[in-house]
Amino acid sequence: MRIISYRSKTRLRKGLMILLAVLGALLLCLILFAVYLGRYVVYTPEGARLDFGRNTARDVTSDTGARATLPPLENVEIEFADPGERGGETARVNGYYIDLEMLQDPGAVLEAVKELSPPCTVMIDLKGGNGSFYYTTSIDGARQAAIDISTVDAVISYLRSHGFTMVARIRTFQDTNFAENHINSALRTASGSLWVGNGFYWLDPASETVAAYLKQIARELAEKGFKEIVFDDFRFPNGTQIVYNSEVNRTELIAGTATELLNFFASSNITISFGNPATDFVLTGDSRVYISGVTGSGVSSTVKSYSGLEDPQTQLVFLTGSKDRRFDDWQVLRPLLSKVVQ
């Protein structure tokens, strides 16, 4: 048997230590490279991809850890004046809603609308979570939905000219298109990539740029004849991977954004309402909360959960296709193209 000398063993040990050090350095480089690439990851409905053309500038935080204030959108005029006056009493909401699934066949929606008899309320979804607009918009950078937009415009025109109470609903903080174009105004993960929830990127509720964007949408819809704007999914998501620094908690952030929207339109005749907010949401004025996905057996518990509402009878609106009589005592909108739920 061949005996390895002490000198050879020493050289072998040194060689192994050097090899382990090199492998460790390579592993560290791979980890750092993966973190670097994470900044360029873009999530789409088809999966993840890399986009090295993105602006990857991070949000700036102050010494206290609070997120720095972002400037509003450039070239966006949001001065709003509506000569109309608010009614003295909040009208009761009863009528129909038109969701994005129905708008995939806008011709059928138009025909169904023509069968309605005013006065009644009609709520229509006009912006989805991917950031697509379902009407002709003049907002810079807006993405149009891949449907017959002109027919949706005809639906809006018909509702306005025939005396219906028009309510527009938009996804608030879910907006993939806006997030991709304003990444400093979107929620992030530790790697710097945009956070995904329910398949969409989410916007930062505290961003002044986002607030300006929402005001601009609401103003445009008001000019088209809508008397109420519902900001749907009005909440801060619960994602554990979201990295967010603020001196106030998430409930206070959402409340601050709601107050800013309400104050901005306070002197107009436009009602600002909110869809499916967290149950600790506190509502003021003549705004409403619109709730979907509740069964007849859940009506009572839902009403109790929104303890922040001063008058649930006038502030709470259920969206349902159910004929359950437990909805009868409440404000209800039912699907225009009906899919009855027992």
C-alpha positions as a Markdown table, in Angstrom:
| # | Residue | x | y | z |
|---|---|---|---|---|
| 1 | Met | 0.0 | 0.0 | 0.0 |
| 2 | Arg | 1.3 | 3.4 | -1.0 |
| 3 | Ile | 1.9 | 5.7 | 2.0 |
| 4 | Ile | 1.2 | 9.5 | 1.4 |
| 5 | Ser | 3.8 | 11.7 | 3.0 |
| 6 | Tyr | 3.0 | 14.4 | 5.5 |
| 7 | Arg | 4.0 | 17.1 | 3.0 |
| 8 | Ser | 1.6 | 15.6 | 0.4 |
| 9 | Lys | -1.2 | 15.5 | 3.0 |
| 10 | Thr | -0.6 | 19.1 | 3.9 |
| 11 | Arg | -0.8 | 20.2 | 0.3 |
| 12 | Leu | -3.9 | 18.1 | -0.3 |
| 13 | Arg | -5.6 | 19.8 | 2.7 |
| 14 | Lys | -4.7 | 23.2 | 1.5 |
| 15 | Gly | -5.9 | 22.3 | -2.0 |
| 16 | Leu | -9.3 | 21.2 | -0.6 |
| 17 | Met | -9.6 | 24.3 | 1.5 |
| 18 | Ile | -8.9 | 26.5 | -1.5 |
| 19 | Leu | -11.5 | 24.5 | -3.6 |
| 20 | Leu | -14.1 | 24.9 | -0.8 |
| 21 | Ala | -13.4 | 28.6 | -0.6 |
| 22 | Val | -13.8 | 28.9 | -4.4 |
| 23 | Leu | -17.0 | 26.9 | -4.4 |
| 24 | Gly | -18.4 | 29.1 | -1.5 |
| 25 | Ala | -17.5 | 32.3 | -3.4 |
| 26 | Leu | -19.2 | 30.9 | -6.6 |
| 27 | Leu | -22.3 | 30.0 | -4.5 |
| 28 | Leu | -22.4 | 33.5 | -3.0 |
| 29 | Cys | -22.1 | 35.0 | -6.5 |
| 30 | Leu | -25.0 | 32.9 | -7.7 |
| 31 | Ile | -27.2 | 34.0 | -4.8 |
| 32 | Leu | -26.4 | 37.7 | -5.4 |
| 33 | Phe | -27.0 | 37.3 | -9.2 |
| 34 | Ala | -30.4 | 35.7 | -8.5 |
| 35 | Val | -31.3 | 38.6 | -6.2 |
| 36 | Tyr | -30.2 | 41.0 | -8.9 |
| 37 | Leu | -32.3 | 39.3 | -11.6 |
| 38 | Gly | -35.3 | 39.4 | -9.2 |
| 39 | Arg | -35.5 | 43.2 | -9.9 |
| 40 | Tyr | -36.2 | 42.5 | -13.5 |
| 41 | Val | -38.8 | 39.8 | -13.1 |
| 42 | Val | -42.1 | 40.6 | -14.7 |
| 43 | Tyr | -45.1 | 38.5 | -13.9 |
| 44 | Thr | -47.8 | 38.0 | -16.6 |
| 45 | Pro | -50.8 | 35.8 | -16.9 |
| 46 | Glu | -48.6 | 33.5 | -19.1 |
| 47 | Gly | -45.9 | 33.2 | -16.4 |
| 48 | Ala | -42.7 | 35.0 | -15.3 |
| 49 | Arg | -40.2 | 36.6 | -17.7 |
| 50 | Leu | -37.2 | 38.9 | -17.5 |
| 51 | Asp | -37.4 | 42.5 | -18.7 |
| 52 | Phe | -34.0 | 44.2 | -18.6 |
| 53 | Gly | -35.6 | 47.4 | -20.0 |
| 54 | Arg | -37.5 | 48.2 | -16.8 |
| 55 | Asn | -36.7 | 51.2 | -14.6 |
| 56 | Thr | -35.6 | 49.5 | -11.4 |
| 57 | Ala | -35.2 | 52.5 | -9.2 |
| 58 | Arg | -36.2 | 51.7 | -5.6 |
| 59 | Asp | -38.5 | 53.7 | -3.4 |
| 60 | Val | -36.5 | 56.1 | -1.2 |
| 61 | Thr | -36.9 | 55.7 | 2.6 |
| 62 | Ser | -36.1 | 58.4 | 5.1 |
| 63 | Asp | -33.9 | 57.9 | 8.1 |
| 64 | Thr | -37.0 | 57.1 | 10.2 |
| 65 | Gly | -37.9 | 54.3 | 7.8 |
| 66 | Ala | -41.0 | 56.0 | 6.4 |
| 67 | Arg | -41.5 | 55.9 | 2.7 |
| 68 | Ala | -40.6 | 59.1 | 1.0 |
| 69 | Thr | -43.4 | 61.1 | -0.7 |
| 70 | Leu | -43.6 | 60.5 | -4.4 |
| 71 | Pro | -44.5 | 63.3 | -6.8 |
| 72 | Pro | -47.8 | 63.2 | -8.6 |
| 73 | Leu | -48.2 | 62.2 | -12.2 |
| 74 | Glu | -46.8 | 64.8 | -14.6 |
| 75 | Asn | -49.1 | 66.7 | -16.8 |
| 76 | Val | -52.2 | 65.6 | -15.0 |
| 77 | Glu | -54.7 | 68.3 | -14.2 |
| 78 | Ile | -57.1 | 67.3 | -11.5 |
| 79 | Glu | -59.0 | 70.5 | -10.8 |
| 80 | Phe | -62.6 | 69.4 | -10.4 |
| 81 | Ala | -65.6 | 71.6 | -10.2 |
| 82 | Asp | -69.2 | 70.3 | -10.7 |
| 83 | Pro | -72.0 | 72.9 | -10.6 |
| 84 | Gly | -74.5 | 70.3 | -9.4 |
| 85 | Glu | -75.5 | 70.0 | -5.8 |
| 86 | Arg | -75.8 | 66.9 | -3.7 |
| 87 | Gly | -79.3 | 65.8 | -2.7 |
| 88 | Gly | -80.4 | 66.3 | 0.9 |
| 89 | Glu | -81.0 | 62.6 | 1.4 |
| 90 | Thr | -79.1 | 59.6 | 0.1 |
| 91 | Ala | -81.2 | 57.7 | -2.5 |
| 92 | Arg | -81.8 | 54.1 | -1.9 |
| 93 | Val | -79.8 | 51.8 | -4.2 |
| 94 | Asn | -81.7 | 49.1 | -6.1 |
| 95 | Gly | -81.1 | 47.9 | -9.6 |
| 96 | Tyr | -78.5 | 46.0 | -11.6 |
| 97 | Tyr | -74.8 | 45.6 | -12.0 |
| 98 | Ile | -72.7 | 44.8 | -15.1 |
| 99 | Asp | -69.4 | 43.1 | -14.4 |
| 100 | Leu | -66.4 | 42.5 | -16.6 |
| 101 | Glu | -67.5 | 39.0 | -17.6 |
| 102 | Met | -70.8 | 40.4 | -19.0 |
| 103 | Leu | -68.8 | 43.0 | -20.9 |
| 104 | Gln | -67.1 | 40.3 | -22.9 |
| 105 | Asp | -70.4 | 40.5 | -24.9 |
| 106 | Pro | -71.2 | 44.2 | -24.9 |
| 107 | Gly | -73.8 | 43.8 | -27.6 |
| 108 | Ala | -75.9 | 41.5 | -25.2 |
| 109 | Val | -75.4 | 44.1 | -22.4 |
| 110 | Leu | -76.7 | 46.9 | -24.6 |
| 111 | Glu | -79.8 | 45.0 | -25.6 |
| 112 | Ala | -80.5 | 44.1 | -22.0 |
| 113 | Val | -80.1 | 47.7 | -20.9 |
| 114 | Lys | -82.6 | 48.8 | -23.4 |
| 115 | Glu | -85.2 | 46.5 | -21.8 |
| 116 | Leu | -84.8 | 48.2 | -18.4 |
| 117 | Ser | -87.3 | 50.9 | -17.2 |
| 118 | Pro | -85.9 | 53.9 | -15.4 |
| 119 | Pro | -85.6 | 55.1 | -12.7 |
| 120 | Cys | -83.2 | 52.5 | -11.3 |
| 121 | Thr | -79.5 | 52.2 | -10.6 |
| 122 | Val | -77.1 | 50.5 | -13.0 |
| 123 | Met | -73.5 | 49.9 | -11.9 |
| 124 | Ile | -70.9 | 49.0 | -14.5 |
| 125 | Asp | -67.3 | 47.7 | -14.1 |
| 126 | Leu | -65.0 | 49.9 | -16.2 |
| 127 | Lys | -61.4 | 49.0 | -15.2 |
| 128 | Gly | -60.0 | 45.5 | -14.4 |
| 129 | Gly | -57.2 | 44.3 | -12.3 |
| 130 | Asn | -54.8 | 44.1 | -15.2 |
| 131 | Gly | -55.3 | 47.9 | -15.7 |
| 132 | Ser | -57.5 | 47.6 | -18.9 |
| 133 | Phe | -60.2 | 50.2 | -19.4 |
| 134 | Tyr | -63.6 | 49.2 | -20.7 |
| 135 | Tyr | -64.5 | 52.5 | -22.1 |
| 136 | Thr | -62.9 | 55.1 | -24.3 |
| 137 | Thr | -60.5 | 56.9 | -22.0 |
| 138 | Ser | -58.1 | 59.9 | -22.6 |
| 139 | Ile | -55.8 | 58.9 | -19.7 |
| 140 | Asp | -52.2 | 58.8 | -20.9 |
| 141 | Gly | -50.7 | 55.3 | -21.0 |
| 142 | Ala | -54.1 | 53.6 | -20.4 |
| 143 | Arg | -54.6 | 50.1 | -21.8 |
| 144 | Gln | -57.9 | 49.4 | -23.6 |
| 145 | Ala | -59.6 | 46.1 | -23.0 |
| 146 | Ala | -59.7 | 43.7 | -26.0 |
| 147 | Ile | -63.5 | 44.1 | -26.5 |
| 148 | Asp | -65.8 | 46.3 | -28.6 |
| 149 | Ile | -65.2 | 49.5 | -26.7 |
| 150 | Ser | -67.6 | 51.5 | -28.9 |
| 151 | Thr | -70.5 | 49.3 | -27.8 |
| 152 | Val | -69.7 | 49.9 | -24.1 |
| 153 | Asp | -69.6 | 53.6 | -24.9 |
| 154 | Ala | -73.0 | 53.2 | -26.4 |
| 155 | Val | -74.3 | 51.5 | -23.2 |
| 156 | Ile | -73.0 | 54.5 | -21.1 |
| 157 | Ser | -74.6 | 56.9 | -23.5 |
| 158 | Tyr | -77.9 | 55.1 | -23.4 |
| 159 | Leu | -77.9 | 55.0 | -19.6 |
| 160 | Arg | -77.1 | 58.8 | -19.4 |
| 161 | Ser | -79.7 | 59.8 | -21.9 |
| 162 | His | -82.5 | 57.7 | -20.4 |
| 163 | Gly | -82.4 | 58.9 | -16.8 |
| 164 | Phe | -80.7 | 56.0 | -15.1 |
| 165 | Thr | -78.7 | 56.4 | -11.9 |
| 166 | Met | -75.2 | 55.6 | -13.2 |
| 167 | Val | -72.5 | 54.0 | -10.9 |
| 168 | Ala | -69.0 | 53.1 | -12.1 |
| 169 | Arg | -66.9 | 50.6 | -10.4 |
| 170 | Ile | -63.1 | 50.2 | -10.9 |
| 171 | Arg | -60.4 | 48.1 | -9.4 |
| 172 | Thr | -58.5 | 50.4 | -7.1 |
| 173 | Phe | -55.0 | 49.1 | -6.2 |
| 174 | Gln | -54.9 | 46.1 | -8.5 |
| 175 | Asp | -53.5 | 47.5 | -11.8 |
| 176 | Thr | -50.7 | 45.6 | -13.6 |
| 177 | Asn | -50.4 | 48.1 | -16.4 |
| 178 | Phe | -49.9 | 51.1 | -14.2 |
| 179 | Ala | -47.5 | 49.3 | -11.9 |
| 180 | Glu | -45.3 | 48.2 | -14.8 |
| 181 | Asn | -45.1 | 51.8 | -16.0 |
| 182 | His | -44.7 | 53.4 | -12.5 |
| 183 | Ile | -42.9 | 50.8 | -10.5 |
| 184 | Asn | -42.0 | 53.2 | -7.7 |
| 185 | Ser | -45.7 | 53.4 | -7.0 |
| 186 | Ala | -46.2 | 49.6 | -6.7 |
| 187 | Leu | -45.9 | 47.2 | -3.8 |
| 188 | Arg | -42.5 | 45.3 | -3.7 |
| 189 | Thr | -40.9 | 42.2 | -2.4 |
| 190 | Ala | -37.5 | 42.1 | -0.6 |
| 191 | Ser | -35.8 | 41.5 | -4.0 |
| 192 | Gly | -37.3 | 44.6 | -5.4 |
| 193 | Ser | -39.6 | 42.8 | -7.8 |
| 194 | Leu | -43.3 | 43.8 | -8.0 |
| 195 | Trp | -45.6 | 41.9 | -5.6 |
| 196 | Val | -48.3 | 39.8 | -7.2 |
| 197 | Gly | -51.7 | 39.2 | -5.6 |
| 198 | Asn | -54.7 | 37.4 | -7.3 |
| 199 | Gly | -52.6 | 37.4 | -10.5 |
| 200 | Phe | -52.1 | 41.2 | -10.6 |
| 201 | Tyr | -49.6 | 43.8 | -9.5 |
| 202 | Trp | -50.8 | 46.0 | -6.6 |
| 203 | Leu | -50.3 | 49.8 | -6.2 |
| 204 | Asp | -49.0 | 51.5 | -3.1 |
| 205 | Pro | -52.1 | 53.1 | -1.4 |
| 206 | Ala | -49.9 | 55.8 | 0.1 |
| 207 | Ser | -48.4 | 57.0 | -3.2 |
| 208 | Glu | -49.4 | 60.5 | -4.3 |
| 209 | Thr | -48.9 | 59.3 | -7.9 |
| 210 | Val | -51.5 | 56.6 | -7.3 |
| 211 | Ala | -53.9 | 59.1 | -5.6 |
| 212 | Ala | -53.6 | 61.5 | -8.6 |
| 213 | Tyr | -54.3 | 58.6 | -11.0 |
| 214 | Leu | -57.5 | 57.5 | -9.1 |
| 215 | Lys | -58.7 | 61.1 | -9.0 |
| 216 | Gln | -58.1 | 61.4 | -12.7 |
| 217 | Ile | -60.2 | 58.3 | -13.4 |
| 218 | Ala | -63.0 | 59.4 | -11.2 |
| 219 | Arg | -63.1 | 62.9 | -12.7 |
| 220 | Glu | -63.2 | 61.4 | -16.3 |
| 221 | Leu | -66.1 | 59.1 | -15.3 |
| 222 | Ala | -68.0 | 61.9 | -13.7 |
| 223 | Glu | -67.8 | 63.8 | -16.9 |
| 224 | Lys | -69.3 | 60.8 | -18.7 |
| 225 | Gly | -72.4 | 61.1 | -16.4 |
| 226 | Phe | -71.6 | 58.8 | -13.5 |
| 227 | Lys | -72.9 | 60.1 | -10.2 |
| 228 | Glu | -71.1 | 57.5 | -8.0 |
| 229 | Ile | -67.7 | 56.0 | -8.3 |
| 230 | Val | -67.0 | 52.7 | -6.4 |
| 231 | Phe | -63.3 | 52.0 | -5.7 |
| 232 | Asp | -63.4 | 48.2 | -5.5 |
| 233 | Asp | -61.1 | 46.0 | -3.4 |
| 234 | Phe | -60.2 | 49.0 | -1.4 |
| 235 | Arg | -57.8 | 47.5 | 1.1 |
| 236 | Phe | -54.1 | 46.8 | 1.7 |
| 237 | Pro | -53.3 | 43.2 | 0.7 |
| 238 | Asn | -52.2 | 40.7 | 3.4 |
| 239 | Gly | -49.3 | 39.3 | 1.4 |
| 240 | Thr | -46.4 | 38.2 | 3.7 |
| 241 | Gln | -43.8 | 38.9 | 1.1 |
| 242 | Ile | -44.6 | 42.6 | 0.8 |
| 243 | Val | -41.8 | 44.8 | 2.1 |
| 244 | Tyr | -43.3 | 48.1 | 3.3 |
| 245 | Asn | -42.0 | 50.7 | 5.7 |
| 246 | Ser | -44.3 | 53.3 | 7.2 |
| 247 | Glu | -44.8 | 55.2 | 10.4 |
| 248 | Val | -48.6 | 54.3 | 10.3 |
| 249 | Asn | -50.2 | 50.9 | 10.1 |
| 250 | Arg | -51.9 | 49.6 | 7.0 |
| 251 | Thr | -55.4 | 50.4 | 8.3 |
| 252 | Glu | -54.4 | 54.0 | 8.7 |
| 253 | Leu | -52.9 | 54.1 | 5.3 |
| 254 | Ile | -56.1 | 53.0 | 3.6 |
| 255 | Ala | -58.1 | 55.4 | 5.8 |
| 256 | Gly | -55.9 | 58.2 | 4.7 |
| 257 | Thr | -56.3 | 57.5 | 1.0 |
| 258 | Ala | -60.1 | 57.2 | 1.5 |
| 259 | Thr | -60.2 | 60.6 | 3.2 |
| 260 | Glu | -58.1 | 62.2 | 0.5 |
| 261 | Leu | -60.5 | 60.9 | -2.2 |
| 262 | Leu | -63.6 | 62.0 | -0.2 |
| 263 | Asn | -62.2 | 65.4 | 0.5 |
| 264 | Phe | -61.2 | 66.0 | -3.1 |
| 265 | Phe | -64.7 | 65.4 | -4.4 |
| 266 | Ala | -66.5 | 66.9 | -1.3 |
| 267 | Ser | -67.6 | 70.0 | -3.2 |
| 268 | Ser | -68.9 | 68.1 | -6.2 |
| 269 | Asn | -72.1 | 66.1 | -6.6 |
| 270 | Ile | -70.1 | 62.9 | -7.0 |
| 271 | Thr | -70.5 | 60.2 | -4.4 |
| 272 | Ile | -67.3 | 58.3 | -3.6 |
| 273 | Ser | -67.9 | 54.7 | -2.4 |
| 274 | Phe | -65.8 | 51.7 | -1.7 |
| 275 | Gly | -66.1 | 48.0 | -2.6 |
| 276 | Asn | -65.2 | 45.0 | -0.3 |
| 277 | Pro | -63.0 | 47.0 | 2.1 |
| 278 | Ala | -61.7 | 45.5 | 5.3 |
| 279 | Thr | -64.3 | 45.1 | 8.1 |
| 280 | Asp | -62.6 | 47.8 | 10.2 |
| 281 | Phe | -63.1 | 50.4 | 7.5 |
| 282 | Val | -64.8 | 53.5 | 8.8 |
| 283 | Leu | -67.1 | 55.3 | 6.5 |
| 284 | Thr | -68.2 | 59.0 | 6.6 |
| 285 | Gly | -70.7 | 61.2 | 4.8 |
| 286 | Asp | -73.0 | 59.7 | 2.2 |
| 287 | Ser | -70.6 | 57.2 | 0.8 |
| 288 | Arg | -71.5 | 53.5 | 0.6 |
| 289 | Val | -69.8 | 50.1 | 1.0 |
| 290 | Tyr | -70.5 | 47.6 | -1.8 |
| 291 | Ile | -70.2 | 43.9 | -0.8 |
| 292 | Ser | -70.1 | 40.9 | -3.2 |
| 293 | Gly | -69.8 | 37.2 | -2.6 |
| 294 | Val | -72.2 | 37.0 | 0.4 |
| 295 | Thr | -74.9 | 34.3 | 0.6 |
| 296 | Gly | -78.3 | 34.7 | 2.3 |
| 297 | Ser | -77.0 | 33.0 | 5.4 |
| 298 | Gly | -74.1 | 35.4 | 5.6 |
| 299 | Val | -76.2 | 38.7 | 5.4 |
| 300 | Ser | -76.6 | 39.1 | 9.2 |
| 301 | Ser | -73.0 | 38.4 | 10.1 |
| 302 | Thr | -71.7 | 40.7 | 7.3 |
| 303 | Val | -73.8 | 43.6 | 8.6 |
| 304 | Lys | -72.5 | 43.0 | 12.1 |
| 305 | Ser | -68.9 | 42.9 | 10.9 |
| 306 | Tyr | -69.1 | 46.4 | 9.4 |
| 307 | Ser | -69.6 | 48.0 | 12.8 |
| 308 | Gly | -68.0 | 51.2 | 11.5 |
| 309 | Leu | -71.1 | 52.1 | 9.4 |
| 310 | Glu | -73.4 | 54.6 | 11.1 |
| 311 | Asp | -76.4 | 53.5 | 9.2 |
| 312 | Pro | -76.0 | 50.1 | 7.4 |
| 313 | Gln | -79.5 | 50.4 | 5.9 |
| 314 | Thr | -78.4 | 53.3 | 3.7 |
| 315 | Gln | -74.6 | 52.7 | 3.5 |
| 316 | Leu | -74.4 | 49.0 | 2.7 |
| 317 | Val | -75.2 | 47.6 | -0.7 |
| 318 | Phe | -75.1 | 43.8 | -1.6 |
| 319 | Leu | -74.3 | 42.6 | -5.0 |
| 320 | Thr | -76.0 | 39.2 | -5.5 |
| 321 | Gly | -77.8 | 37.0 | -7.9 |
| 322 | Ser | -79.6 | 35.2 | -5.1 |
| 323 | Lys | -83.3 | 35.4 | -4.6 |
| 324 | Asp | -82.9 | 34.6 | -0.8 |
| 325 | Arg | -85.4 | 36.8 | 1.1 |
| 326 | Arg | -82.8 | 37.7 | 3.6 |
| 327 | Phe | -81.6 | 40.3 | 1.2 |
| 328 | Asp | -85.0 | 41.9 | 0.9 |
| 329 | Asp | -84.4 | 44.4 | 3.8 |
| 330 | Trp | -81.2 | 45.7 | 2.2 |
| 331 | Gln | -80.0 | 47.7 | -0.7 |
| 332 | Val | -79.3 | 45.2 | -3.5 |
| 333 | Leu | -77.9 | 45.2 | -7.1 |
| 334 | Arg | -78.5 | 42.1 | -9.1 |
| 335 | Pro | -76.7 | 40.9 | -12.3 |
| 336 | Leu | -78.1 | 42.4 | -15.5 |
| 337 | Leu | -77.4 | 39.2 | -17.4 |
| 338 | Ser | -78.8 | 37.1 | -14.7 |
| 339 | Lys | -77.2 | 33.9 | -13.3 |
| 340 | Val | -79.6 | 33.2 | -10.4 |
| 341 | Val | -78.0 | 31.8 | -7.3 |
| 342 | Gln | -80.3 | 29.8 | -5.0 |
